[in-house]
Amino acid sequence: MIDKIKEQIAEVSSFTTDNLDAVEAFRIKYLGKKGVLNDFFAEFKNVPNEQKKEFGQTINQLKQAATEKVELLKQALEQNASEEKLFGDLTRPGNPTELGARHPISIVKNKIIDIFSRIGFNVSEGPEIEDDWHNFTALNLPEYHPARDMQDTFFVQTNPDILLRTHTSSVQVRYMENNKPPIRTISPGRVYRNEAISARSHCFFHQVEGLYIDKDVSFADLKQTLQYFTTELFGKSKIRLRPSYFPFTEPSAEVDVYWGLETETDYKMTKGTGWLEIMGCGMVDPNVLKNCNIDPEIYSGFAFGMGIDRIALLLHQISDIRLLSENDIRFLEQFKSSL
Ligand code: DAH
């Protein structure tokens, strides 16, 4: 008889279900009025006296096991039910969350910042709505200077002193006014020019300006820095500096990188020359240093400026600059795998 009870105990402890009706059936089977337990209790009077103690204890074990099991299963089912109320069906398939993509301008900008930060350049920024001093005059472009026509300017309302900056060179001026050499900074940002919009040019675009001021900075330092930069960004180290003119640098140069002429695209991009123009640069004009309270007798430096949009078009083979500001999701989605 005791063995029978023990069998029942084993059965009770291995029982499991996730159905509330089955729990109730289980309860009735063991603990109900006509249940297994009562049957055993009814046997009690027939058990020989010397076995009564063990028999009683075993029945109690069975009772305890069955009562605990019912409690446990009920609790588990109630918890599941309340979780389901809170979170819904936990086994349903997840919502596919779309992965975002960085804008190609941000991708290229971040790459440029990363490359220059590795050689000690910090990042500085300035306002897009500028005054005449920071955008022109301090950069050695006094009023009526013909070189002001190189950049067709948007003025704000009728005040000729307030304008949308035409280049990030304005940030050079602000940085020099507020910091003492040695200076090593790059300034990314959006600029505006009153130009007809086409596949190749827009009335707003993005530039990165670079500025390095210290004692004994030479043109050779400039060339080394640019060579490091083009190697890191394009994987191309062959560059050439063509003499050019900017009012804020003397001497000034235009930087071309040798792209090569291996594919038809190379041919198209470089107009058959193999060379691509990527930026302007030069040694900071002593007048500009003076305007920013830096003594040109003690310090010298170089500066450079490049267009981010053009580089993004190049690196990602984008055919029309307008795509960069149209926010067409089908275009933007294509940059998911980029950095
Ligand atoms: N500001 C010039 C432009 O927008 C680019 C430039 C050229 C910046 C030479 C410089 C520089 O700092 O040294 O066309």
Residues whose N, C-alpha, C, O or C-beta is under 5 A from the ligand:
A	BS01	DAH	T166 H167 S169 G210 F246 T249 G280 C281 G282 A303 F304 G305
